[in-house]
Amino acid sequence: MLAVNVFSNGDHVCLGWRPADPDPKTWTPIAGCRGFAVRRKRTRGGIPVESWLHNRIGFVEHQAPPPANDAWRWPLQRYMWWDYDLEPGDEVSYCVAPVLSGVSGLIEPNLTGATWTPPVTLGPAAGDNISAWFNRGVIATQWVERALKAKGGAPRTTLLDAVSTPGDPLREALAGHLKPALLDLLQSAPGEVYSALYELNDPEVIAALKALGPKCHLILGNGAFDKSKSKPDENAEVRQDLHDTSQIDLHDRMVATGHFAHNKFIVFCDAAGSPQKVWTGSTNLTVTGLCTQVNNGILIENADIAADFKAAWDRLLAAGNGYDAALVDGNSSAETRPSGASKITPWFAATRKAQDMDFARARIAAAKDGILFLFFFPGTYAKDPARETLLQTILERQAATGIYTRGVVNQEIEHLTDATITPPVGLIGSAAIAGETNHPPASVLVPAAIKAQYHDWEPELKGASSVMVHSKVIVLDPFGAEPVVMTGSHNQGYKASHSNDDNLVVIEGNSMLAQAYAANIVAIFQEYRWRDYVASHATNGWHGLEDDDTWQAGHLQREPKDMLFWVP
């Protein structure tokens, strides 16, 4: 018997399973089991279809996959899987069954009388008037490698050309459902729109903003400008174009060195001019932000929260290019507002004394079951607790308590991603095999790509730039009684809080939202976990299904914390 958990976001469904008894001491391998097969019932447009999920790895290298109706012949030798062959609105349920070996070979699972998971409908809505979208911005994958190879040319140039071209299939696939959701919001806006942006160059987004004309009120920062002042405005070209060719109400915010005008939010008003909903998240409205970096967008349809963002926009406008007392003092407190059963606290930076960070740390300290995250350079290791990044806060909590922790950080950070915050013995193993030395901890990974041919895996392009993971997300206890999601433009470090224009939205009590973000995080973590494994096992690593039942032992021995977290 198996316990199975299914959770989803607007992009895909994640399935986890484990032995039914929650006590790992009772777990033993299933005799003769060569892996698990997953049967899916999917209803799309009122038409039900039943099929097996596909594994892309077989027992023998370079072997052609089995036909769809026999996909169970390549079973899954693991306890978690992802279903991406879905669209919003699909209703799905699943049955997980062991594939056993008999005298004449593998035996097709008999699902007569089997237990199916409750139906799940795929979509961005998380309840309480909150919706979330995610792109598919991991470039270091085999499907992207195949797409680039089919196009020909230098991989990086080919990628950038593709994602800059509206309608290109690779652009559409990488942007996922995030880009069309944002464009639909802009194109259907009934009233005034107030936006504060760090970077802007995506052609479709620019066209949608221009189409709003004077209804669009835009504060455009100077982006990731060159500190040497040789390039004082990253957005100079699009800024000039908007001034020359549009009726947008455009306001320039040209902050000085040591600051970034880093927001990415849009407030939507009704026809009467009252704020009704707000879009925020990590996504810069650029071709790379939408397509070649891991990003998220979140829509909050709550008039009070939208009014808070509009008030923050007004403070930015009044501050011009600076950080006056009215701006900073106005950002240094926040009001928690109800939205259905959820509680939402919107914070804005720069703050006076990093009050937003203190608020977030209190939630991290209260987590009971686990902490998940995606970070884009939050800052460096700090000896002063008041200047710690939230990444450091999380890792110190993990080291002290052993709380389940998994996440990806965009780049190496000394003393943080190199595991020099020492955990208690036995709480953290290798990302691949417990007990190995000189290997990153399983709790924190940094993006990697397959650099050379590895059995059936082709070399991959790591990314379009140095930015692979740009999301800024912390999820606490997604399957617990008090789940928390923290996201926005905020890099979740002291500089973001003290020196930048930023927002950090803390949403408490919304299980669907927390599980949607958890599905996104674990999928990205597992992508890079595999590439991390390949990097350390170039000649002697796993590269195909094992034709016996011993494969189970390693998982059951190494991963009970993972299994019990994802299948509580």
C-alpha positions as CSV (number, residue, x, y, z in Angstrom):
1,M,0.0,0.0,0.0
2,L,1.1,3.5,-0.8
3,A,0.3,7.0,0.5
4,V,0.0,9.5,-2.3
5,N,-0.1,13.3,-2.3
6,V,-1.0,15.4,-5.3
7,F,-0.6,19.2,-5.5
8,S,-0.4,21.7,-8.3
9,N,0.0,25.1,-9.7
10,G,-1.1,26.7,-13.0
11,D,1.7,25.0,-14.8
12,H,2.0,21.4,-13.7
13,V,1.0,18.8,-11.1
14,C,3.4,17.3,-8.6
15,L,2.9,13.7,-7.2
16,G,4.7,12.3,-4.2
17,W,4.3,8.8,-2.7
18,R,5.7,6.6,0.1
19,P,4.9,3.5,2.0
20,A,1.5,3.9,3.7
21,D,2.9,3.5,7.2
22,P,4.3,6.8,8.3
23,D,7.0,5.1,10.5
24,P,10.1,4.8,8.3
25,K,11.3,2.0,10.6
26,T,8.7,-0.3,9.0
27,W,9.7,0.6,5.4
28,T,11.0,-2.3,3.4
29,P,11.5,-2.7,-0.4
30,I,8.7,-4.3,-2.4
31,A,10.0,-7.7,-3.6
32,G,10.4,-7.8,-7.4
33,C,9.5,-4.1,-7.8
34,R,11.3,-2.5,-10.8
35,G,9.7,0.9,-10.2
36,F,6.3,2.6,-10.2
37,A,3.8,3.3,-12.9
38,V,1.5,6.3,-12.8
39,R,-1.9,6.1,-14.5
40,R,-3.6,9.4,-15.1
41,K,-7.3,10.2,-15.7
42,R,-7.5,13.6,-17.5
43,T,-10.7,15.5,-18.5
44,R,-10.2,18.3,-20.9
45,G,-13.1,20.1,-22.6
46,G,-15.4,17.5,-21.1
47,I,-13.6,14.6,-22.7
48,P,-12.0,12.1,-20.3
49,V,-8.8,10.3,-21.4
50,E,-6.8,7.7,-19.4
51,S,-3.1,7.1,-20.0
52,W,0.2,6.2,-18.4
53,L,2.7,9.0,-17.5
54,H,6.0,8.7,-19.5
55,N,9.4,8.1,-18.1
56,R,12.1,9.2,-20.6
57,I,14.8,6.8,-19.3
58,G,14.8,3.0,-19.9
59,F,16.7,0.0,-18.7
60,V,19.2,0.1,-21.7
61,E,21.0,3.1,-23.1
62,H,19.9,4.5,-26.4
63,Q,16.8,2.3,-26.3
64,A,13.7,3.6,-28.1
65,P,10.8,4.3,-25.6
66,P,7.9,1.9,-25.4
67,P,4.6,2.9,-27.2
68,A,2.2,5.1,-25.1
69,N,-0.1,2.3,-24.1
70,D,3.0,0.4,-22.8
71,A,4.7,3.4,-21.1
72,W,4.5,1.5,-17.8
73,R,7.4,-0.7,-19.2
74,W,9.7,2.2,-18.3
75,P,8.7,2.6,-14.7
76,L,9.7,5.4,-12.3
77,Q,12.5,4.4,-9.9
78,R,11.8,7.2,-7.5
79,Y,9.0,8.5,-5.2
80,M,8.2,11.9,-6.8
81,W,7.2,12.8,-10.3
82,W,5.8,15.8,-12.3
83,D,3.1,16.0,-14.9
84,Y,3.7,18.8,-17.4
85,D,1.4,17.5,-20.1
86,L,-1.5,19.6,-18.9
87,E,-3.3,22.9,-19.5
88,P,-5.3,25.2,-17.1
89,G,-8.8,23.8,-16.7
90,D,-7.7,20.2,-16.9
91,E,-9.2,17.9,-14.2
92,V,-6.8,15.1,-13.3
93,S,-6.5,12.2,-10.9
94,Y,-3.8,9.6,-10.5
95,C,-3.1,6.0,-9.4
96,V,0.4,4.9,-8.5
97,A,1.2,1.2,-8.6
98,P,4.4,-0.9,-8.4
99,V,5.6,-2.6,-11.6
100,L,6.7,-6.2,-10.7
101,S,8.9,-8.6,-12.5
102,G,7.6,-12.1,-13.3
103,V,8.9,-15.2,-14.9
104,S,8.2,-13.8,-18.4
105,G,9.3,-10.2,-17.7
106,L,7.5,-7.1,-16.4
107,I,3.9,-7.4,-15.4
108,E,1.5,-4.7,-16.3
109,P,-0.1,-3.3,-13.1
110,N,-3.7,-4.4,-12.6
111,L,-5.6,-1.3,-11.4
112,T,-8.9,-3.0,-10.9
113,G,-10.2,-1.7,-7.6
114,A,-7.2,0.6,-7.2
115,T,-7.3,3.8,-5.2
116,W,-7.2,7.0,-7.2
117,T,-6.3,10.4,-5.9
118,P,-9.1,13.0,-5.6
119,P,-9.5,15.1,-8.7
120,V,-7.4,18.2,-9.1
121,T,-8.3,21.1,-11.5
122,L,-5.2,22.8,-12.8
123,G,-5.2,26.6,-12.7
124,P,-3.6,29.7,-11.2
125,A,-6.4,30.4,-8.7
126,A,-5.4,29.7,-5.1
127,G,-8.6,31.0,-3.4
128,D,-9.1,34.1,-1.3
129,N,-8.8,36.2,-4.5
130,I,-5.1,35.3,-5.1
131,S,-3.7,33.7,-8.2
132,A,-0.1,32.8,-9.0
133,W,1.7,32.1,-12.3
134,F,5.2,30.6,-13.1
135,N,7.3,30.5,-16.2
136,R,9.5,27.6,-17.4
137,G,12.7,29.6,-17.3
138,V,15.2,26.7,-16.5
139,I,17.4,26.7,-19.7
140,A,19.6,23.9,-18.6
141,T,17.2,21.1,-19.7
142,Q,17.3,18.5,-22.4
143,W,14.1,19.9,-24.1
144,V,15.6,23.3,-24.5
145,E,18.9,21.8,-25.8
146,R,16.9,19.9,-28.4
147,A,15.0,23.0,-29.4
148,L,18.1,25.1,-29.8
149,K,19.9,22.3,-31.8
150,A,16.9,22.2,-34.1
151,K,17.2,25.9,-34.7
152,G,20.9,25.8,-35.4
153,G,23.5,28.5,-34.7
154,A,25.3,29.5,-31.6
155,P,23.1,28.4,-28.7
156,R,23.1,31.6,-26.6
157,T,22.5,33.8,-29.6
158,T,19.8,31.5,-30.9
159,L,18.1,31.5,-27.5
160,L,18.1,35.3,-27.2
161,D,16.8,35.7,-30.8
162,A,14.0,33.2,-30.1
163,V,12.8,34.8,-26.8
164,S,12.9,38.2,-28.4
165,T,10.5,37.2,-31.2
166,P,6.8,37.3,-30.4
167,G,5.2,34.0,-31.4
168,D,8.4,32.0,-31.5
169,P,7.5,28.5,-30.1
170,L,10.5,28.5,-27.7
171,R,9.6,31.9,-26.4
172,E,6.0,30.8,-25.7
173,A,7.1,27.5,-24.1
174,L,9.6,29.2,-21.8
175,A,7.3,32.0,-20.7
176,G,4.7,29.4,-19.8
177,H,1.3,30.8,-18.6
178,L,2.9,33.8,-16.9
179,K,3.3,36.0,-20.0
180,P,-0.2,35.5,-21.4
181,A,-1.7,36.1,-18.0
182,L,0.1,39.4,-17.6
183,L,-0.8,40.5,-21.2
184,D,-4.4,39.7,-20.7
185,L,-4.5,41.8,-17.5
186,L,-3.0,44.8,-19.4
187,Q,-5.2,44.4,-22.4
188,S,-8.4,44.1,-20.4
189,A,-7.7,46.8,-17.8
190,P,-11.0,48.8,-17.4
191,G,-9.4,51.9,-15.8
192,E,-6.2,53.6,-14.7
193,V,-3.0,51.5,-14.3
194,Y,-0.2,52.4,-12.0
195,S,3.1,50.6,-12.4
196,A,6.6,50.8,-11.0
197,L,9.2,48.9,-13.0
198,Y,12.9,48.2,-12.7
199,E,13.5,47.0,-16.2
200,L,11.4,47.0,-19.4
201,N,12.2,45.8,-22.9
202,D,9.7,43.0,-23.8
203,P,8.1,43.9,-27.1
204,E,4.6,42.5,-26.3
205,V,4.5,44.1,-22.9
206,I,5.6,47.5,-24.3
207,A,2.9,47.3,-26.9
208,A,0.3,46.5,-24.2
209,L,1.5,49.5,-22.1
210,K,1.4,51.8,-25.1
211,A,-2.1,50.7,-26.0
212,L,-3.3,51.9,-22.6
213,G,-2.1,55.4,-23.5
214,P,-2.8,58.1,-20.8
215,K,-4.5,55.4,-18.6
216,C,-1.0,54.0,-18.0
217,H,1.0,55.8,-15.2
218,L,4.5,54.4,-15.2
219,I,7.4,55.0,-12.9
220,L,10.4,53.6,-14.8
221,G,13.7,53.1,-12.9
222,N,17.2,53.2,-14.4
223,G,17.5,49.4,-14.0
224,A,20.8,47.6,-13.4
225,F,22.8,50.7,-14.4
226,D,26.6,50.7,-14.7
227,K,28.1,52.0,-11.4
228,S,30.9,53.7,-13.4
229,K,28.2,55.9,-14.9
230,S,29.2,54.9,-18.5
231,K,25.7,53.5,-18.7
232,P,23.6,55.5,-16.2
233,D,20.3,54.2,-17.5
234,E,19.7,50.6,-18.6
235,N,16.3,51.6,-19.8
236,A,17.4,54.6,-21.9
237,E,16.3,53.2,-25.2
238,V,12.8,52.2,-24.2
239,R,12.4,55.3,-22.1
240,Q,13.2,57.5,-25.1
241,D,10.8,55.4,-27.3
242,L,8.0,55.8,-24.7
243,H,8.5,59.5,-24.4
244,D,8.6,59.9,-28.3
245,T,5.9,57.5,-29.5
246,S,3.3,57.0,-26.7
247,Q,0.9,58.9,-24.6
248,I,1.9,57.0,-21.5
249,D,2.1,59.2,-18.3
250,L,5.8,58.3,-17.9
251,H,7.9,59.3,-14.8
252,D,11.6,58.8,-14.6
253,R,13.1,57.5,-11.4
254,M,16.9,57.8,-11.7
255,V,18.3,56.6,-8.4
256,A,21.9,57.0,-7.4
257,T,24.7,54.4,-7.0
258,G,24.0,52.3,-4.0
259,H,20.2,52.0,-4.8
260,F,18.0,50.2,-7.3
261,A,14.5,51.2,-8.3
262,H,13.7,47.5,-8.2
263,N,9.9,47.2,-8.0
264,K,7.9,45.2,-10.5
265,F,4.3,45.9,-9.6
266,I,1.2,47.0,-11.5
267,V,-2.0,48.4,-9.8
268,F,-5.2,48.0,-11.7
269,C,-8.1,50.4,-11.0
270,D,-11.8,50.2,-11.9
271,A,-13.5,52.6,-14.3
272,A,-14.1,55.0,-11.4
273,G,-10.3,55.1,-10.6
274,S,-10.4,53.0,-7.4
275,P,-7.6,50.5,-7.0
276,Q,-9.0,46.9,-7.2
277,K,-6.1,44.5,-7.8
278,V,-2.3,44.4,-8.0
279,W,0.2,42.3,-9.9
280,T,3.7,41.8,-8.3
281,G,6.3,39.1,-8.0
282,S,9.8,38.6,-9.2
283,T,9.4,39.0,-13.0
284,N,11.1,41.9,-14.7
285,L,9.2,42.8,-17.9
286,T,12.0,41.9,-20.2
287,V,12.5,39.1,-22.7
288,T,15.0,37.4,-20.3
289,G,12.8,38.0,-17.2
290,L,9.8,36.4,-18.9
291,C,11.6,33.5,-20.6
292,T,15.2,32.7,-19.5
293,Q,15.1,33.1,-15.7
294,V,13.0,31.3,-13.1
295,N,10.3,33.8,-12.1
296,N,6.8,34.1,-10.7
297,G,3.9,36.5,-10.8
298,I,1.1,36.9,-8.3
299,L,-2.2,38.7,-8.6
300,I,-4.0,39.9,-5.5
301,E,-7.6,41.0,-6.2
302,N,-8.2,42.9,-3.0
303,A,-9.0,46.6,-3.0
304,D,-7.2,47.3,0.3
305,I,-4.0,45.6,-0.8
306,A,-4.2,47.4,-4.2
307,A,-4.7,50.7,-2.4
308,D,-1.6,50.0,-0.3
309,F,0.4,49.5,-3.5
310,K,-1.1,52.7,-5.0
311,A,0.0,54.6,-1.9
312,A,3.5,53.2,-2.3
313,W,3.4,54.3,-5.9
314,D,2.4,57.8,-4.8
315,R,5.3,57.9,-2.3
316,L,7.7,57.0,-5.1
317,L,6.4,59.6,-7.4
318,A,6.7,62.3,-4.7
319,A,10.2,61.2,-3.9
320,G,11.5,62.0,-7.4
321,N,14.9,60.4,-7.7
322,G,15.6,60.3,-3.9
323,Y,14.7,58.6,-0.7
324,D,13.2,61.3,1.5
325,A,11.8,60.9,5.0
326,A,8.2,60.6,3.7
327,L,9.1,57.7,1.5
328,V,11.1,55.8,4.0
329,D,8.8,56.4,7.0
330,G,5.8,55.5,4.9
331,N,7.5,52.2,4.1
332,S,8.5,51.4,7.6
333,S,5.2,50.0,8.8
334,A,2.6,47.7,7.3
335,E,-0.9,46.7,7.9
336,T,-2.0,43.0,7.8
337,R,-5.3,42.8,5.9
338,P,-7.8,39.9,5.5
339,S,-8.5,38.4,2.1
340,G,-10.9,35.5,2.7
341,A,-9.3,33.1,5.1
342,S,-5.8,34.5,4.2
343,K,-3.9,37.3,5.8
344,I,-1.8,39.6,3.6
345,T,0.9,42.0,4.7
346,P,2.4,44.1,2.0
347,W,5.8,45.7,2.9
348,F,7.6,48.3,0.8
349,A,11.3,49.4,0.8
350,A,13.4,51.3,1.6
351,T,12.6,51.0,5.3
352,R,14.1,52.8,8.2
353,K,15.2,49.8,10.4
354,A,14.5,46.8,8.2
355,Q,11.1,46.2,9.8
356,D,10.1,44.0,6.8
357,M,13.0,41.7,7.5
358,D,12.0,41.4,11.2
359,F,8.5,40.6,10.2
360,A,9.7,37.8,7.9
361,R,12.2,36.4,10.4
362,A,9.4,36.0,13.0
363,R,7.5,33.8,10.5
364,I,10.6,31.8,9.7
365,A,11.2,31.2,13.4
366,A,7.6,29.9,13.8
367,A,7.8,27.4,11.0
368,K,7.1,23.8,12.2
369,D,7.4,21.4,9.3
370,G,9.7,22.8,6.6
371,I,11.2,25.8,4.7
372,L,11.4,26.0,0.9
373,F,13.0,28.8,-1.1
374,L,14.3,30.3,-4.3
375,F,16.8,33.2,-4.0
376,F,18.5,35.6,-6.4
377,F,21.6,37.0,-4.6
378,P,20.1,38.2,-1.3
379,G,23.5,39.4,-0.1
380,T,26.5,38.0,1.7
381,Y,27.1,36.3,5.0
382,A,26.8,38.8,7.9
383,K,28.1,38.6,11.5
384,D,25.6,41.3,12.6
385,P,22.2,39.5,13.0
386,A,20.4,42.7,12.0
387,R,22.1,42.6,8.5
388,E,21.5,38.9,7.9
389,T,19.8,37.9,4.7
390,L,16.7,35.7,5.1
391,L,18.8,32.9,3.5
392,Q,21.2,33.1,6.4
393,T,18.3,33.2,8.9
394,I,16.9,30.0,7.3
395,L,20.1,28.1,7.3
396,E,20.9,29.1,10.9
397,R,17.4,27.8,11.8
398,Q,18.1,24.6,10.0
399,A,21.5,24.1,11.6
400,A,20.0,24.6,15.1
401,T,16.9,22.5,14.7
402,G,17.2,20.3,11.6
403,I,14.0,21.6,10.2
404,Y,13.4,20.3,6.7
405,T,14.9,22.8,4.2
406,R,15.2,22.7,0.4
407,G,16.0,25.5,-2.0
408,V,18.1,27.0,-4.9
409,V,20.2,30.1,-4.8
410,N,21.2,31.7,-8.1
411,Q,24.9,31.9,-7.3
412,E,27.5,30.7,-4.8
413,I,27.7,32.8,-1.6
414,E,30.6,32.1,0.8
415,H,29.5,30.6,4.1
416,L,25.9,30.1,2.9
417,T,25.8,27.9,-0.2
418,D,29.1,26.2,0.7
419,A,27.6,24.7,3.9
420,T,29.9,26.3,6.4
421,I,26.9,26.8,8.7
422,T,27.4,23.4,10.1
423,P,24.2,21.3,10.7
424,P,23.9,18.6,13.4
425,V,25.5,15.3,12.3
426,G,23.1,13.2,10.2
427,L,20.6,15.9,9.4
428,I,21.9,16.8,5.9
429,G,23.4,14.4,3.4
430,S,24.7,14.9,-0.1
431,A,22.5,16.1,-2.8
432,A,22.9,12.7,-4.3
433,I,24.3,10.1,-1.8
434,A,24.4,10.6,2.0
435,G,27.9,10.3,3.4
436,E,29.9,11.6,0.5
437,T,32.4,14.4,1.2
438,N,33.2,17.6,-0.7
439,H,29.7,17.9,-2.0
440,P,27.1,20.6,-1.6
441,P,24.4,20.0,1.0
442,A,21.0,18.7,-0.1
443,S,19.3,21.7,1.4
444,V,20.9,24.3,-0.9
445,L,21.7,24.0,-4.5
446,V,23.2,26.4,-7.1
447,P,22.2,26.2,-10.8
448,A,24.3,23.9,-13.0
449,A,24.2,22.4,-16.4
450,I,25.4,19.2,-18.0
451,K,28.7,20.3,-19.5
452,A,29.6,17.2,-21.5
453,Q,27.8,14.2,-23.0
454,Y,26.6,12.0,-20.1
455,H,25.2,8.8,-21.5
456,D,21.9,9.8,-23.2
457,W,22.1,13.4,-21.9
458,E,23.4,16.1,-24.3
459,P,25.5,19.1,-23.1
460,E,23.3,22.0,-22.0
461,L,23.4,25.8,-22.1
462,K,23.4,27.0,-18.5
463,G,21.4,30.2,-19.1
464,A,21.2,33.3,-21.2
465,S,23.2,35.3,-18.7
466,S,24.5,34.9,-15.1
467,V,20.8,35.0,-13.9
468,M,19.2,31.6,-13.8
469,V,17.0,31.7,-10.7
470,H,15.5,35.2,-10.3
471,S,12.5,34.2,-8.1
472,K,12.5,35.5,-4.6
473,V,10.3,33.1,-2.7
474,I,10.1,31.6,0.8
475,V,7.4,29.0,1.6
476,L,6.8,27.8,5.1
477,D,4.8,24.7,6.1
478,P,2.9,24.3,2.8
479,F,1.1,21.2,4.1
480,G,0.7,22.5,7.7
481,A,-2.0,24.4,9.5
482,E,-0.3,27.8,9.1
483,P,1.3,28.0,5.7
484,V,3.2,31.1,4.7
485,V,4.3,32.5,1.3
486,M,6.7,35.4,1.0
487,T,7.4,36.9,-2.4
488,G,7.7,40.1,-4.5
489,S,10.5,42.0,-6.0
490,H,12.5,42.0,-2.7
491,N,15.7,40.0,-2.8
492,Q,15.2,39.3,0.9
493,G,18.5,40.8,2.1
494,Y,19.5,43.9,4.1
495,K,20.3,46.0,1.0
496,A,16.9,45.4,-0.5
497,S,15.2,46.5,2.8
498,H,17.5,49.4,3.5
499,S,18.5,50.9,0.1
500,N,16.2,49.8,-2.7
501,D,12.7,50.4,-4.0
502,D,11.1,47.0,-3.4
503,N,8.0,45.1,-2.2
504,L,7.7,42.0,0.0
505,V,4.2,40.5,0.3
506,V,3.7,38.0,3.1
507,I,0.6,35.8,2.7
508,E,-0.4,33.6,5.6
509,G,-3.0,30.9,5.9
510,N,-3.4,30.0,2.2
511,S,-2.7,26.3,1.7
512,M,-3.4,26.3,-2.0
513,L,-1.0,29.1,-2.7
514,A,1.7,27.7,-0.5
515,Q,1.4,24.3,-2.3
516,A,1.5,26.0,-5.7
517,Y,4.8,27.7,-4.8
518,A,6.1,24.5,-3.3
519,A,5.4,22.6,-6.5
520,N,7.4,25.2,-8.4
521,I,10.3,25.2,-5.9
522,V,10.7,21.4,-5.7
523,A,10.6,21.0,-9.5
524,I,13.4,23.5,-9.9
525,F,15.3,22.0,-7.0
526,Q,15.1,18.5,-8.6
527,E,16.2,19.9,-12.0
528,Y,19.4,21.2,-10.4
529,R,19.8,18.3,-8.1
530,W,20.2,16.0,-11.1
531,R,22.7,18.3,-12.8
532,D,24.6,18.6,-9.5
533,Y,24.7,14.8,-9.3
534,V,26.0,14.5,-12.9
535,A,28.8,17.0,-12.2
536,S,30.1,14.8,-9.4
537,H,29.5,11.4,-11.1
538,A,30.8,12.0,-14.6
539,T,32.1,8.5,-15.1
540,N,30.3,6.3,-12.6
541,G,26.9,7.7,-12.0
542,W,23.3,6.4,-12.5
543,H,22.2,6.6,-16.1
544,G,19.4,4.1,-16.5
545,L,16.8,1.9,-14.7
546,E,18.2,-0.9,-12.6
547,D,16.9,-4.3,-13.5
548,D,16.3,-5.6,-10.0
549,D,14.6,-4.4,-6.8
550,T,17.6,-3.1,-5.0
551,W,17.1,0.5,-6.3
552,Q,14.4,1.0,-3.5
553,A,16.8,0.6,-0.6
554,G,18.8,3.8,-1.1
555,H,15.6,6.0,-1.4
556,L,14.0,4.4,1.6
557,Q,17.1,4.8,3.7
558,R,18.2,8.3,2.5
559,E,14.9,10.1,1.9
560,P,12.4,9.5,4.8
561,K,12.4,13.2,5.7
562,D,11.7,14.1,2.0
563,M,8.9,11.5,1.7
564,L,7.2,12.5,5.0
565,F,7.4,16.2,4.1
566,W,5.9,15.9,0.7
567,V,3.4,13.1,1.6
568,P,2.5,14.1,5.2
